[in-house]
Amino acid sequence: MSKRNERDYIYLIWKDPKSGRRYIIGELSKNGYYEFSYGHEIDEAMKAGFELLISFDEIDKVYRSDKMFPTFASRLPDKKRRGIEKILSKYGLQEYDEYKLLKRSGARLPIDNLEFIDPILDEKEFKRIFYIAGTRHYLGCEGNDCEKLFGLKKGDEIKLELDLYNEYDPNAIKILDMKNNILGYVPRYYSESMTKLLKEGVKYKCKVYEINKNNNCDECIKVELEVYATNEK
């Protein structure tokens, strides 16, 4: 779990529809009650065009509630929806839990550019599942030629490599297949934490979790990254 000071955290991400850049704009946390506040890259996001959410229209306020905020709960499938058990199973849940479902599903909607992510905080051992960033550019497929996926399939091992000379992001991390083909990059919201861990010599395993071959896609390769602190694996 992504905990700090006994609170469990989820980050809210906004994707700039023009540049495709993702900004961390706020935190949702839980420890007996729920809290939401803006922060991190909110100022940069607003300069890029982000507008404060209607239900959270004060940038410096810490919002508190005994229940999940309706604005966020409404992004989830209804608890009484037919087939909800299959949805919960997909995200490793035995019962309906709004907070955990937000964290594990991302709660994306086609009507906006928001999503939730499970941040990497002070953990030394953890597992995260995410889409590789920039795939369409580095594979040269431009979102409509899935034959350029280098024959990747679910379960294939892949690796991380610090991009020390990246002029745009000092924390950029390349993701490569075992033949050293660049597949894309670790998303910005994980790159700073992972750069620190990689420089410390942390051990990890990374593999293809899922491939979605949809035309005109921005994200098609989902990976599973497991970081561990022992020599057992």
PyMOL commands that set and color helices and strands:
alter all, ss='L'
color gray80, all
select helices_A, chain A and resi 42-47+70-73+84-90+98-105+135-138+146-148+188-199
alter helices_A, ss='H'
color red, helices_A
select strands_A, chain A and resi 3-4+7-15+22-30+34-38+63-65+114-117+126-131+157-162+173-177+182-185+203-211+221-228
alter strands_A, ss='S'
color yellow, strands_A
deselect
rebuild
show_as cartoon
